[in-house]
Amino acid sequence: DLAGLGPGQIATLLEPGRTVGAFVDGQLVGTADAVTSGLTLPGGSIVGHAAVTHVGVLPSFTRTGIATDLMRHQLSDFAARGETVATLRASEATIYERYGYGVASSSQSIEVHTARAELRPGVGAGGPVHLLDAERVWDVLPRIYTDNRPSRPGTIDRPDVWWHGVRLRTESSPQPWYVAVHGKPGSETGFVRYRPIDTDKWFISDQRTIVVEDFFAPDTHTYLGLLRFLLGLDLIDRVMFWMMPVDDPLPSLLLDRRAARVTSTHDETWLRVIDVEKALSARQYEGDGEVIVAVDDPLLSDNSITVAITGSGAEQTDRLPQLNVGVAGLGAVLLGGETWRSLAVAGLARAEDPAALAAADRLFAVREAPHAGFFF
C-alpha cells in the first residue's frame, strides 16, 4: 500500500509511535503498525481498540520467526497501552490464529440486476439523496461517519490516517468515482461511494456495472434512501455491493428476490482479545443463564483467567469452568459472529457439560450480526 509514496504522504498514513520494524544487520526486513481506535461490543459499549495493518516481511526473510517477533511485540504493546481488543483484515486465512486472532465478523457481496429489482410496495421511501462535489468529499464523509456512528457490534472508528489512505487510493485511481449522501446538507445521515467498471465497453454493453465500495447506512431510513438512489441510476444494469452484513435485508425487499444474488461471503474482522476480563465485562448478554468459561492465552499470560458470565455481566472467578476456550476462539464469539457450538465442533472450545454450550450461545446471542463495513 505504501509503494511509490513520498515520505510526506507516508507520514499521513501512520500514527506516530505505533509502527514496529524488524531489522537484520541494519536492514529493515519487516513491519507492523496499528492505529488507535474504538470498537463497539454487543450492547453498545465502545472499548479501546488497536486497528492492525501493514504487517509484512520481505520474501527473503520469511519463515525465520520475524513475523512472530513482530506480532508478539505488538501484543505486549497493546496490553501496556491498556487496549481491550485488536482487529485486522487478513490477507491469508492461516496466519493469524496462531497469534490469538479469531474471525469475529463476516461480510457478503451482493449483485443486483436492476431491471428486475422492483422494491415491494410496503418498503419505505427513505430520505433525499444528492451527489457530493469531489472537493467536499473528504471533509464531509468523516463528519457524517462520526456524527452517525451506529451501535452495531463490530463498528470501528475511522481515524484520520484511514481517511487519508482512502483518499490517496481513490484520487489516484484512473477510474471515475462518485459519492452520494443522504439527508439535508449539514445534517446528512449516511453516504455511498461507488464507481463504474469497464466503462470502455459501456456504449454497446448490456452489463453496465457500478461497484459500491462503501455503503454507510446506519439506520433504516438512510438505508432505503441510498438503496433507492443506487437502483434508480440511469443506464446501470448491475449494482455490486462489496461489503454488506450477513443479515442484510436487501433480497427480502425485492418482489423478485432472485434479482439480488449473494456472490460471496468472506471473513471480515479478525479479533484478538487483549484483556479478557475487560472485554467480557464490557459487552452485554442476553437472558438470565450462567456459564463459567476458562480462557487460555499462551502469549499474554495475565489473560489466562476464568470468568463467570451471567445475563447481568461477567467477572473473574475461581470456580471450576464449564467451558474451556483459547483466546482465538473467544475472539470469534465475542461479537456474536460465531457460536459456541461451532467452536466446540471445530475443536476450538471444550465443554465439560454439553448444556454449557447452549447456555453460552443464549448469553452471547446478538440482535444484529457484527459488521464493520470497511477495510484498513
HUCORWO-V487110 format. One record per residue. N is the residue number from 0. OMEGA is omega as a letter, one per 30 degrees, with the letter a starting at -180 (NA if undefined). D_LAST is the distance of its C-alpha to the last C-alpha in Angstrom with 1 decimal. Layout:
n=N omega=OMEGA d_last=D_LAST
n=N omega=OMEGA d_last=D_LAST
//
This chain:
n=0 omega=a d_last=10.4
n=1 omega=a d_last=12.8
n=2 omega=l d_last=16.0
n=3 omega=l d_last=18.5
n=4 omega=l d_last=17.2
n=5 omega=a d_last=19.9
n=6 omega=a d_last=19.8
n=7 omega=l d_last=19.6
n=8 omega=a d_last=16.5
n=9 omega=a d_last=14.8
n=10 omega=l d_last=15.9
n=11 omega=a d_last=14.1
n=12 omega=a d_last=10.6
n=13 omega=l d_last=11.8
n=14 omega=a d_last=13.2
n=15 omega=l d_last=16.9
n=16 omega=a d_last=18.0
n=17 omega=l d_last=14.9
n=18 omega=a d_last=14.8
n=19 omega=l d_last=17.0
n=20 omega=l d_last=19.0
n=21 omega=a d_last=21.5
n=22 omega=l d_last=24.7
n=23 omega=a d_last=27.6
n=24 omega=l d_last=30.7
n=25 omega=a d_last=28.9
n=26 omega=l d_last=26.3
n=27 omega=a d_last=22.6
n=28 omega=l d_last=21.7
n=29 omega=l d_last=18.4
n=30 omega=l d_last=15.5
n=31 omega=l d_last=12.9
n=32 omega=a d_last=11.3
n=33 omega=l d_last=9.9
n=34 omega=l d_last=9.7
n=35 omega=a d_last=12.4
n=36 omega=l d_last=11.8
n=37 omega=a d_last=13.8
n=38 omega=a d_last=13.8
n=39 omega=l d_last=16.6
n=40 omega=l d_last=19.0
n=41 omega=a d_last=21.8
n=42 omega=l d_last=24.3
n=43 omega=l d_last=22.0
n=44 omega=l d_last=21.8
n=45 omega=a d_last=18.7
n=46 omega=l d_last=18.3
n=47 omega=a d_last=16.9
n=48 omega=l d_last=13.5
n=49 omega=l d_last=11.5
n=50 omega=a d_last=7.7
n=51 omega=l d_last=8.0
n=52 omega=l d_last=6.6
n=53 omega=l d_last=9.0
n=54 omega=a d_last=11.6
n=55 omega=l d_last=14.4
n=56 omega=l d_last=18.2
n=57 omega=a d_last=20.6
n=58 omega=a d_last=22.4
n=59 omega=a d_last=25.7
n=60 omega=l d_last=24.6
n=61 omega=l d_last=23.0
n=62 omega=l d_last=24.8
n=63 omega=l d_last=26.4
n=64 omega=a d_last=24.6
n=65 omega=l d_last=22.3
n=66 omega=l d_last=19.1
n=67 omega=l d_last=21.0
n=68 omega=l d_last=22.0
n=69 omega=a d_last=18.6
n=70 omega=l d_last=17.3
n=71 omega=l d_last=20.6
n=72 omega=l d_last=20.4
n=73 omega=a d_last=17.0
n=74 omega=l d_last=18.4
n=75 omega=l d_last=21.5
n=76 omega=l d_last=19.8
n=77 omega=l d_last=17.9
n=78 omega=l d_last=21.3
n=79 omega=l d_last=23.1
n=80 omega=a d_last=20.9
n=81 omega=l d_last=21.8
n=82 omega=a d_last=18.4
n=83 omega=a d_last=18.8
n=84 omega=l d_last=15.8
n=85 omega=l d_last=12.6
n=86 omega=l d_last=9.9
n=87 omega=l d_last=7.6
n=88 omega=a d_last=7.0
n=89 omega=l d_last=10.1
n=90 omega=l d_last=11.4
n=91 omega=a d_last=14.8
n=92 omega=a d_last=16.2
n=93 omega=a d_last=18.9
n=94 omega=a d_last=17.5
n=95 omega=l d_last=15.9
n=96 omega=a d_last=18.7
n=97 omega=l d_last=21.0
n=98 omega=l d_last=19.0
n=99 omega=l d_last=19.3
n=100 omega=l d_last=16.1
n=101 omega=a d_last=17.0
n=102 omega=a d_last=15.6
n=103 omega=l d_last=15.7
n=104 omega=l d_last=14.7
n=105 omega=l d_last=14.9
n=106 omega=l d_last=14.4
n=107 omega=l d_last=17.1
n=108 omega=a d_last=17.7
n=109 omega=l d_last=20.9
n=110 omega=a d_last=23.2
n=111 omega=l d_last=25.9
n=112 omega=a d_last=29.1
n=113 omega=a d_last=30.1
n=114 omega=a d_last=33.8
n=115 omega=a d_last=34.1
n=116 omega=l d_last=31.5
n=117 omega=a d_last=34.1
n=118 omega=l d_last=33.1
n=119 omega=a d_last=35.5
n=120 omega=a d_last=38.1
n=121 omega=a d_last=37.0
n=122 omega=a d_last=33.4
n=123 omega=a d_last=32.8
n=124 omega=a d_last=32.4
n=125 omega=a d_last=29.5
n=126 omega=a d_last=29.6
n=127 omega=l d_last=29.7
n=128 omega=l d_last=26.9
n=129 omega=l d_last=26.9
n=130 omega=a d_last=25.0
n=131 omega=l d_last=23.5
n=132 omega=a d_last=24.5
n=133 omega=a d_last=21.9
n=134 omega=a d_last=22.9
n=135 omega=a d_last=22.2
n=136 omega=a d_last=18.8
n=137 omega=l d_last=16.6
n=138 omega=a d_last=19.1
n=139 omega=a d_last=19.6
n=140 omega=l d_last=16.3
n=141 omega=l d_last=15.0
n=142 omega=l d_last=18.5
n=143 omega=a d_last=18.6
n=144 omega=a d_last=15.5
n=145 omega=a d_last=16.9
n=146 omega=a d_last=20.4
n=147 omega=a d_last=19.8
n=148 omega=a d_last=17.3
n=149 omega=l d_last=18.4
n=150 omega=a d_last=19.9
n=151 omega=l d_last=18.4
n=152 omega=a d_last=17.4
n=153 omega=l d_last=13.8
n=154 omega=a d_last=12.9
n=155 omega=l d_last=10.5
n=156 omega=l d_last=11.0
n=157 omega=a d_last=9.0
n=158 omega=a d_last=10.2
n=159 omega=a d_last=11.8
n=160 omega=l d_last=9.7
n=161 omega=l d_last=6.7
n=162 omega=l d_last=9.7
n=163 omega=l d_last=11.1
n=164 omega=l d_last=8.6
n=165 omega=l d_last=8.9
n=166 omega=l d_last=12.6
n=167 omega=a d_last=13.1
n=168 omega=a d_last=12.0
n=169 omega=a d_last=13.9
n=170 omega=l d_last=16.9
n=171 omega=a d_last=17.3
n=172 omega=l d_last=17.5
n=173 omega=a d_last=21.1
n=174 omega=l d_last=20.8
n=175 omega=l d_last=21.7
n=176 omega=a d_last=19.3
n=177 omega=l d_last=20.3
n=178 omega=l d_last=19.4
n=179 omega=a d_last=21.7
n=180 omega=a d_last=22.0
n=181 omega=l d_last=24.1
n=182 omega=a d_last=26.8
n=183 omega=l d_last=29.1
n=184 omega=a d_last=28.0
n=185 omega=l d_last=27.0
n=186 omega=a d_last=26.5
n=187 omega=a d_last=23.9
n=188 omega=a d_last=22.4
n=189 omega=a d_last=19.6
n=190 omega=l d_last=18.3
n=191 omega=l d_last=17.4
n=192 omega=a d_last=15.9
n=193 omega=l d_last=17.6
n=194 omega=l d_last=19.2
n=195 omega=l d_last=22.2
n=196 omega=l d_last=22.4
n=197 omega=a d_last=25.5
n=198 omega=l d_last=27.2
n=199 omega=a d_last=29.8
n=200 omega=a d_last=31.4
n=201 omega=a d_last=31.3
n=202 omega=a d_last=34.9
n=203 omega=a d_last=36.4
n=204 omega=l d_last=33.6
n=205 omega=l d_last=33.7
n=206 omega=l d_last=30.1
n=207 omega=a d_last=28.4
n=208 omega=l d_last=24.8
n=209 omega=l d_last=22.0
n=210 omega=l d_last=18.4
n=211 omega=a d_last=16.6
n=212 omega=a d_last=12.9
n=213 omega=a d_last=12.5
n=214 omega=a d_last=15.3
n=215 omega=a d_last=15.5
n=216 omega=a d_last=19.0
n=217 omega=l d_last=19.5
n=218 omega=a d_last=23.2
n=219 omega=a d_last=25.7
n=220 omega=l d_last=27.3
n=221 omega=l d_last=24.1
n=222 omega=a d_last=23.0
n=223 omega=l d_last=26.5
n=224 omega=l d_last=26.7
n=225 omega=l d_last=23.5
n=226 omega=l d_last=24.5
n=227 omega=l d_last=28.0
n=228 omega=a d_last=26.8
n=229 omega=a d_last=24.8
n=230 omega=a d_last=27.6
n=231 omega=l d_last=30.1
n=232 omega=l d_last=28.9
n=233 omega=l d_last=31.8
n=234 omega=a d_last=31.9
n=235 omega=l d_last=28.9
n=236 omega=a d_last=29.7
n=237 omega=l d_last=26.4
n=238 omega=a d_last=23.2
n=239 omega=l d_last=20.3
n=240 omega=a d_last=17.7
n=241 omega=a d_last=14.6
n=242 omega=l d_last=13.1
n=243 omega=l d_last=16.0
n=244 omega=a d_last=17.0
n=245 omega=l d_last=19.6
n=246 omega=a d_last=22.2
n=247 omega=a d_last=21.8
n=248 omega=a d_last=25.4
n=249 omega=a d_last=25.3
n=250 omega=a d_last=27.8
n=251 omega=a d_last=30.2
n=252 omega=a d_last=30.4
n=253 omega=l d_last=31.9
n=254 omega=l d_last=35.7
n=255 omega=a d_last=34.8
n=256 omega=l d_last=31.8
n=257 omega=l d_last=31.8
n=258 omega=l d_last=30.6
n=259 omega=a d_last=27.2
n=260 omega=l d_last=26.1
n=261 omega=a d_last=23.2
n=262 omega=l d_last=22.2
n=263 omega=l d_last=19.8
n=264 omega=a d_last=18.4
n=265 omega=l d_last=15.5
n=266 omega=a d_last=13.8
n=267 omega=a d_last=10.6
n=268 omega=l d_last=10.4
n=269 omega=a d_last=11.9
n=270 omega=l d_last=13.6
n=271 omega=l d_last=15.8
n=272 omega=l d_last=18.6
n=273 omega=l d_last=19.5
n=274 omega=a d_last=22.5
n=275 omega=a d_last=24.2
n=276 omega=l d_last=26.8
n=277 omega=a d_last=24.6
n=278 omega=a d_last=22.1
n=279 omega=l d_last=25.1
n=280 omega=a d_last=27.2
n=281 omega=a d_last=24.5
n=282 omega=a d_last=24.0
n=283 omega=l d_last=26.7
n=284 omega=a d_last=28.9
n=285 omega=l d_last=31.1
n=286 omega=a d_last=34.9
n=287 omega=l d_last=37.3
n=288 omega=l d_last=37.0
n=289 omega=l d_last=36.4
n=290 omega=l d_last=34.9
n=291 omega=a d_last=34.8
n=292 omega=l d_last=31.8
n=293 omega=a d_last=31.8
n=294 omega=l d_last=28.4
n=295 omega=l d_last=28.4
n=296 omega=a d_last=25.8
n=297 omega=a d_last=27.1
n=298 omega=l d_last=24.6
n=299 omega=a d_last=25.0
n=300 omega=l d_last=28.6
n=301 omega=a d_last=28.8
n=302 omega=a d_last=26.5
n=303 omega=a d_last=29.1
n=304 omega=l d_last=31.0
n=305 omega=a d_last=32.8
n=306 omega=l d_last=31.9
n=307 omega=a d_last=34.1
n=308 omega=l d_last=32.2
n=309 omega=l d_last=34.2
n=310 omega=a d_last=33.6
n=311 omega=l d_last=33.9
n=312 omega=a d_last=31.4
n=313 omega=l d_last=30.9
n=314 omega=a d_last=32.5
n=315 omega=a d_last=33.3
n=316 omega=l d_last=36.6
n=317 omega=l d_last=39.0
n=318 omega=l d_last=40.1
n=319 omega=a d_last=40.0
n=320 omega=l d_last=36.7
n=321 omega=l d_last=36.8
n=322 omega=l d_last=33.4
n=323 omega=a d_last=31.9
n=324 omega=l d_last=28.2
n=325 omega=a d_last=25.9
n=326 omega=l d_last=22.8
n=327 omega=l d_last=20.5
n=328 omega=l d_last=22.7
n=329 omega=l d_last=22.5
n=330 omega=a d_last=18.7
n=331 omega=a d_last=19.1
n=332 omega=a d_last=21.7
n=333 omega=a d_last=20.6
n=334 omega=a d_last=19.0
n=335 omega=a d_last=21.6
n=336 omega=l d_last=19.7
n=337 omega=l d_last=22.1
n=338 omega=l d_last=25.8
n=339 omega=l d_last=27.9
n=340 omega=l d_last=30.3
n=341 omega=l d_last=27.7
n=342 omega=a d_last=26.9
n=343 omega=l d_last=30.6
n=344 omega=a d_last=31.2
n=345 omega=a d_last=28.5
n=346 omega=a d_last=30.1
n=347 omega=l d_last=27.2
n=348 omega=l d_last=29.4
n=349 omega=a d_last=33.2
n=350 omega=l d_last=35.4
n=351 omega=l d_last=38.8
n=352 omega=a d_last=39.8
n=353 omega=l d_last=38.5
n=354 omega=a d_last=38.9
n=355 omega=l d_last=36.2
n=356 omega=l d_last=33.5
n=357 omega=l d_last=34.6
n=358 omega=l d_last=34.8
n=359 omega=a d_last=31.3
n=360 omega=l d_last=29.9
n=361 omega=a d_last=31.9
n=362 omega=a d_last=30.5
n=363 omega=a d_last=26.8
n=364 omega=l d_last=27.1
n=365 omega=a d_last=24.8
n=366 omega=l d_last=25.6
n=367 omega=l d_last=22.3
n=368 omega=l d_last=20.0
n=369 omega=a d_last=16.8
n=370 omega=l d_last=13.8
n=371 omega=l d_last=10.5
n=372 omega=l d_last=10.3
n=373 omega=l d_last=6.8
n=374 omega=l d_last=3.8
n=375 omega=NA d_last=0.0
//
